[in-house]
Amino acid sequence: MAHEIPDIVIGRLPIYLRELTRLAEDGDKVTTSSYELGKRLGISSAQIRKDLSHFGEFGKQGTGYHIGYLIEQLSEILHLTYEWGIALVGAGYLGHALAHYAGFQHRGFRILCVFDSDPTKIGERMAELTVQDINEMEATIQRLQIQLAILAVPVNVAQAITDRLVQAGVKALLSYVPLHLNVPAGVEVSYSDPVVQLQRMTYYL
């Protein structure tokens, strides 16, 4: 189903879910509207209604959306009704920051293992984890049945590590490496490159 829906629509669903969760945590209202969500997010109410219509009817005209119900539905659509395990590859400064980031667990994710090839990092404690030798990566991923990985490694090894992750069974990658990665069909890659994002913004300055 997800492949029949534009990726840009899928990309907005977590944003809606995050804002709905904030509304729920405020606790002062039970329902919201596409107009209110749009105003909070800077997205048109028509766009929100159109995005949600891909998945069914979640609200009623005149009463809007029940916040708790819409959170449940979006969580199911995004397969967030259980916790996803993550393999983190790279124990440098970025890896340290990611391992200590508390936001993952509250949103359905948990880093289960960290790998690096640097002997000085192997055995080091990162949050509740111990950095493992990258030679243990495939066996650990398969044992824990991990399908998600975060890549925070040098550019020159990124593709080779990606190939190994895919062979181990990883189906989705979040890459912090400034390099386009080649993956087979059925494997999703998302990129987070702050330089590219800054370069996009400087166009408007």
Protein Blocks (a to p, Z undefined) as FASTA:
>chain_A
ZZmpcfklmmmmmmmmmmmmmmmmnopafbdcfklmmmmnopafklmmmmmmmnocfbde
hjlpafklmmmmmmmmnopabccddddehjbfklmmmmmpmklmmnopacfbdcdfbfkl
gopaehjbccddfklmmmmmmmnopabdcddddfklmmmmmmmmmmnopabdcdfbdcdd
dddehiacddddfklmmmmmmmmZZ
